[in-house]
């Protein structure tokens, strides 16, 4: 894949948060599916992830509301978003963990690094602090609230790259969503897919490649081996 030619010139890494650093997508998907079923909306998991994974939540809500009206003749309940948010917070507080290998990889990384997430600032910082990953990134934690357009637009990745002082073409972006991959490509960065989260089932790698991923890593150990030249990616 094309990224092989970039390996020696990677000078920075930008991480998505949910589903890459933190195994939060798995928990959030469980909550969402239950809440949507309660209002009569049923989704195939692969379809749901293809459409919504990586989108800012207010964008998700707009599409979900349109789906609800089309399928049921009713808009989402006025308190739907708040209810889902509260249930997700409860789930995270009890069960949220880093993705396997994330803490070790991030702490061992010697190039500049940042987080670029579709989460809101308060939620993003809380999740990273809760799991002990916040300190590793310092001030370089970038929320979708800081840009005019969220993923799949390139704005958030470009903001993060400016913050850590790196050029787009030498920056690797690690993403688990098609929307994130599209945003990284639009920013002119090296778009790497990641399927190490528990929410990633069969075919997730193919979805990321279809979105433009130059390479897909099934784990942080595989990414580490690739960056140190010990192993080619899958």
The 8 nearest C-alpha neighbors of each residue, nearest first, counted from 0:
[[1, 2, 213, 3, 214, 4, 232, 233],
 [2, 0, 3, 213, 4, 5, 214, 189],
 [1, 3, 5, 4, 213, 0, 214, 6],
 [4, 2, 1, 5, 6, 0, 231, 232],
 [3, 5, 2, 6, 1, 7, 0, 8],
 [6, 4, 2, 8, 3, 7, 9, 1],
 [7, 5, 3, 8, 9, 4, 226, 2],
 [6, 8, 5, 9, 4, 226, 10, 3],
 [7, 9, 5, 6, 169, 10, 4, 170],
 [10, 8, 169, 6, 170, 7, 11, 5],
 [9, 11, 169, 170, 110, 8, 111, 165],
 [12, 10, 170, 111, 110, 112, 9, 171],
 [11, 13, 171, 112, 170, 172, 14, 111],
 [14, 12, 172, 113, 112, 114, 171, 173],
 [15, 13, 114, 173, 172, 115, 16, 113],
 [14, 16, 115, 116, 174, 114, 19, 173],
 [17, 15, 20, 19, 116, 21, 14, 18],
 [18, 16, 21, 23, 19, 24, 20, 15],
 [17, 19, 22, 24, 196, 21, 23, 20],
 [20, 18, 16, 17, 21, 15, 175, 196],
 [21, 19, 16, 98, 101, 97, 18, 17],
 [20, 22, 97, 98, 17, 23, 18, 19],
 [23, 21, 98, 18, 97, 196, 24, 96],
 [22, 24, 26, 21, 17, 25, 18, 27],
 [23, 25, 27, 18, 26, 17, 22, 28],
 [24, 26, 198, 28, 23, 27, 197, 22],
 [27, 25, 23, 29, 24, 28, 30, 90],
 [28, 26, 24, 30, 29, 25, 87, 23],
 [29, 27, 31, 25, 30, 26, 24, 32],
 [28, 30, 26, 32, 27, 31, 33, 25],
 [31, 29, 27, 33, 28, 32, 34, 87],
 [32, 30, 28, 34, 33, 29, 35, 27],
 [31, 33, 35, 29, 34, 30, 28, 36],
 [32, 34, 36, 30, 31, 35, 37, 29],
 [33, 35, 31, 37, 36, 32, 30, 83],
 [36, 34, 40, 32, 37, 38, 33, 31],
 [35, 37, 39, 40, 33, 38, 34, 41],
 [36, 38, 34, 35, 39, 33, 40, 32],
 [39, 37, 35, 36, 40, 34, 75, 67],
 [40, 38, 36, 37, 35, 41, 71, 67],
 [39, 41, 36, 35, 38, 67, 42, 37],
 [42, 40, 36, 39, 35, 43, 32, 38],
 [43, 41, 47, 44, 40, 46, 32, 45],
 [42, 44, 46, 45, 47, 41, 48, 32],
 [43, 45, 47, 46, 42, 48, 49, 28],
 [46, 44, 48, 47, 43, 49, 203, 200],
 [47, 45, 49, 43, 44, 48, 50, 42],
 [46, 48, 44, 50, 45, 49, 51, 42],
 [49, 47, 52, 45, 51, 50, 46, 44],
 [48, 50, 46, 47, 51, 45, 52, 177],
 [51, 49, 47, 48, 46, 52, 54, 178],
 [50, 52, 48, 54, 47, 49, 59, 53],
 [53, 51, 48, 176, 54, 49, 50, 178],
 [52, 54, 176, 178, 179, 51, 117, 55],
 [53, 55, 51, 52, 150, 56, 59, 58],
 [56, 54, 117, 58, 57, 149, 59, 53],
 [55, 57, 59, 58, 54, 60, 118, 117],
 [56, 58, 60, 59, 55, 61, 54, 62],
 [59, 57, 61, 56, 60, 55, 54, 62],
 [60, 58, 56, 62, 57, 61, 51, 63],
 [59, 61, 63, 57, 58, 62, 64, 56],
 [60, 62, 58, 64, 59, 63, 65, 57],
 [61, 63, 65, 59, 64, 60, 66, 58],
 [64, 62, 66, 60, 65, 61, 59, 67],
 [63, 65, 67, 61, 66, 62, 75, 74],
 [64, 66, 62, 68, 63, 67, 69, 61],
 [67, 65, 63, 69, 64, 68, 70, 62],
 [68, 66, 64, 70, 65, 69, 71, 74],
 [67, 69, 72, 73, 74, 65, 71, 66],
 [68, 70, 66, 67, 72, 71, 65, 73],
 [71, 69, 67, 68, 66, 72, 40, 73],
 [72, 70, 73, 68, 67, 69, 39, 74],
 [71, 73, 68, 69, 70, 67, 74, 66],
 [74, 72, 68, 71, 67, 75, 69, 70],
 [73, 75, 68, 64, 67, 76, 72, 65],
 [74, 76, 64, 67, 77, 79, 73, 38],
 [77, 75, 79, 78, 74, 38, 80, 73],
 [76, 78, 79, 75, 80, 74, 81, 82],
 [77, 79, 81, 76, 80, 82, 75, 83],
 [80, 78, 76, 82, 81, 77, 83, 75],
 [81, 79, 83, 82, 78, 84, 60, 77],
 [82, 80, 84, 78, 83, 79, 85, 77],
 [81, 83, 79, 85, 84, 80, 78, 86],
 [84, 82, 86, 80, 85, 81, 87, 79],
 [83, 85, 81, 87, 82, 86, 80, 88],
 [86, 84, 88, 82, 87, 83, 81, 89],
 [85, 87, 83, 89, 88, 84, 90, 82],
 [86, 88, 90, 84, 89, 85, 27, 91],
 [87, 89, 91, 85, 90, 86, 92, 84],
 [90, 88, 86, 92, 87, 91, 85, 93],
 [89, 91, 87, 93, 88, 92, 94, 86],
 [90, 92, 95, 88, 94, 93, 89, 87],
 [93, 91, 89, 90, 94, 88, 95, 129],
 [94, 92, 90, 91, 89, 95, 88, 96],
 [93, 95, 91, 90, 92, 96, 26, 89],
 [96, 94, 91, 23, 92, 93, 22, 97],
 [97, 95, 22, 21, 130, 98, 94, 23],
 [98, 96, 21, 22, 20, 99, 101, 130],
 [97, 99, 21, 22, 101, 20, 196, 100],
 [98, 100, 101, 97, 195, 219, 218, 102],
 [99, 101, 103, 219, 102, 104, 98, 220],
 [102, 100, 104, 98, 103, 20, 99, 105],
 [103, 101, 105, 104, 100, 106, 132, 97],
 [104, 102, 106, 100, 101, 105, 107, 108],
 [105, 103, 101, 107, 102, 106, 100, 108],
 [104, 106, 108, 102, 107, 103, 101, 135],
 [107, 105, 103, 104, 108, 102, 135, 109],
 [106, 108, 104, 105, 103, 109, 102, 110],
 [109, 107, 105, 106, 110, 104, 111, 112],
 [108, 110, 107, 111, 106, 112, 105, 11],
 [109, 111, 11, 108, 10, 112, 12, 9],
 [112, 110, 11, 163, 12, 109, 113, 10],
 [113, 111, 12, 13, 11, 110, 136, 163],
 [112, 114, 13, 139, 140, 136, 14, 159],
 [113, 115, 14, 140, 13, 15, 141, 116],
 [116, 114, 141, 15, 142, 14, 155, 156],
 [115, 117, 142, 118, 15, 16, 143, 114],
 [116, 118, 55, 143, 142, 54, 53, 119],
 [119, 117, 116, 123, 142, 143, 120, 122],
 [118, 120, 122, 121, 142, 123, 144, 143],
 [121, 119, 123, 142, 122, 124, 118, 144],
 [120, 122, 124, 123, 119, 125, 118, 126],
 [123, 121, 125, 119, 120, 124, 126, 118],
 [124, 122, 120, 126, 125, 121, 118, 119],
 [123, 125, 127, 121, 126, 122, 128, 120],
 [124, 126, 122, 128, 123, 127, 129, 121],
 [127, 125, 129, 123, 128, 124, 122, 130],
 [126, 128, 133, 132, 124, 130, 129, 125],
 [129, 127, 133, 131, 125, 130, 126, 132],
 [130, 128, 126, 127, 131, 125, 132, 92],
 [131, 129, 127, 128, 132, 96, 97, 126],
 [130, 132, 128, 129, 133, 127, 134, 102],
 [133, 131, 127, 135, 134, 130, 128, 102],
 [132, 134, 127, 128, 135, 136, 131, 137],
 [133, 135, 137, 136, 132, 131, 128, 127],
 [134, 136, 133, 132, 137, 106, 105, 131],
 [137, 135, 139, 134, 133, 113, 138, 140],
 [138, 136, 134, 139, 135, 133, 140, 113],
 [139, 137, 140, 136, 141, 113, 134, 133],
 [140, 138, 113, 136, 137, 141, 114, 162],
 [139, 141, 114, 138, 113, 115, 136, 142],
 [142, 140, 115, 114, 139, 116, 159, 143],
 [143, 141, 116, 144, 120, 119, 145, 118],
 [142, 144, 117, 145, 149, 146, 116, 118],
 [145, 143, 142, 146, 119, 120, 147, 117],
 [144, 146, 143, 142, 141, 147, 155, 158],
 [147, 145, 148, 144, 143, 155, 154, 149],
 [146, 148, 149, 145, 154, 144, 143, 155],
 [149, 147, 146, 152, 154, 150, 143, 155],
 [148, 150, 143, 152, 151, 55, 155, 117],
 [151, 149, 152, 182, 179, 178, 54, 153],
 [150, 152, 182, 178, 181, 179, 149, 153],
 [151, 153, 150, 182, 149, 154, 148, 185],
 [154, 152, 182, 186, 185, 156, 155, 183],
 [155, 153, 157, 156, 152, 158, 146, 148],
 [156, 154, 158, 157, 153, 146, 159, 115],
 [155, 157, 159, 158, 154, 153, 160, 115],
 [156, 158, 160, 154, 159, 155, 161, 153],
 [159, 157, 155, 161, 156, 160, 154, 162],
 [160, 158, 162, 156, 161, 157, 155, 141],
 [161, 159, 157, 165, 162, 163, 158, 164],
 [162, 160, 164, 158, 159, 163, 157, 165],
 [161, 163, 159, 160, 164, 158, 139, 165],
 [162, 164, 160, 161, 165, 111, 159, 112],
 [165, 163, 161, 162, 160, 166, 111, 159],
 [164, 166, 160, 163, 161, 167, 11, 170],
 [167, 165, 168, 169, 170, 160, 164, 161],
 [168, 166, 188, 170, 169, 187, 165, 160],
 [167, 169, 188, 166, 170, 187, 189, 171],
 [170, 168, 9, 10, 167, 166, 8, 171],
 [171, 169, 11, 167, 188, 12, 168, 9],
 [170, 172, 189, 12, 188, 190, 13, 11],
 [171, 173, 13, 190, 191, 12, 14, 189],
 [174, 172, 191, 14, 192, 15, 193, 13],
 [175, 173, 192, 15, 193, 176, 179, 180],
 [174, 176, 193, 192, 194, 18, 19, 177],
 [177, 175, 179, 178, 53, 52, 174, 180],
 [176, 178, 180, 210, 207, 179, 181, 49],
 [179, 177, 151, 181, 176, 180, 53, 150],
 [178, 180, 182, 176, 181, 177, 151, 174],
 [181, 179, 177, 183, 182, 178, 190, 212],
 [182, 180, 184, 178, 179, 151, 183, 185],
 [181, 183, 151, 153, 152, 179, 185, 180],
 [184, 182, 186, 180, 185, 188, 181, 190],
 [183, 185, 187, 181, 186, 182, 188, 190],
 [184, 186, 182, 153, 183, 187, 181, 152],
 [187, 185, 153, 183, 184, 188, 182, 157],
 [188, 186, 184, 185, 167, 168, 183, 189],
 [189, 187, 167, 168, 183, 186, 170, 184],
 [188, 190, 171, 172, 170, 191, 168, 2],
 [191, 189, 212, 172, 183, 180, 213, 188],
 [192, 190, 173, 214, 212, 215, 172, 213],
 [191, 193, 215, 174, 175, 212, 173, 207],
 [192, 194, 216, 175, 215, 174, 217, 195],
 [195, 193, 217, 199, 196, 175, 216, 204],
 [194, 196, 218, 217, 193, 197, 199, 98],
 [197, 195, 18, 198, 22, 194, 199, 98],
 [196, 198, 199, 25, 195, 22, 200, 18],
 [197, 199, 25, 196, 200, 24, 18, 28],
 [200, 198, 197, 194, 196, 203, 195, 201],
 [199, 201, 203, 198, 202, 197, 194, 45],
 [202, 200, 203, 199, 204, 205, 45, 194],
 [201, 203, 205, 204, 200, 206, 199, 45],
 [204, 202, 206, 205, 201, 199, 200, 207],
 [205, 203, 207, 202, 206, 208, 215, 194],
 [204, 206, 208, 202, 207, 203, 209, 210],
 [205, 207, 203, 209, 204, 208, 202, 210],
 [208, 206, 210, 204, 209, 205, 177, 212],
 [207, 209, 212, 205, 211, 210, 206, 204],
 [210, 208, 206, 207, 211, 205, 212, 177],
 [209, 211, 207, 208, 177, 212, 181, 180],
 [212, 210, 208, 209, 213, 180, 207, 181],
 [213, 211, 208, 190, 191, 214, 207, 192],
 [214, 212, 2, 190, 191, 0, 1, 211],
 [213, 215, 191, 212, 192, 0, 2, 232],
 [216, 214, 192, 193, 191, 204, 233, 217],
 [215, 217, 193, 218, 222, 192, 221, 194],
 [218, 216, 194, 195, 193, 215, 221, 219],
 [219, 217, 195, 221, 220, 216, 222, 194],
 [218, 220, 222, 221, 100, 223, 101, 104],
 [219, 221, 223, 218, 222, 224, 100, 104],
 [220, 222, 224, 218, 219, 223, 216, 225],
 [223, 221, 219, 225, 220, 224, 216, 226],
 [224, 222, 220, 226, 225, 221, 219, 227],
 [225, 223, 229, 221, 230, 227, 222, 226],
 [224, 226, 230, 228, 222, 223, 227, 231],
 [227, 225, 223, 228, 224, 222, 6, 229],
 [226, 228, 224, 225, 229, 223, 230, 222],
 [227, 229, 225, 226, 230, 224, 231, 6],
 [230, 228, 224, 227, 225, 231, 226, 223],
 [229, 231, 225, 224, 228, 232, 221, 227],
 [230, 232, 225, 233, 229, 228, 224, 3],
 [233, 231, 225, 216, 230, 214, 221, 215],
 [232, 215, 216, 231, 214, 217, 221, 230]]
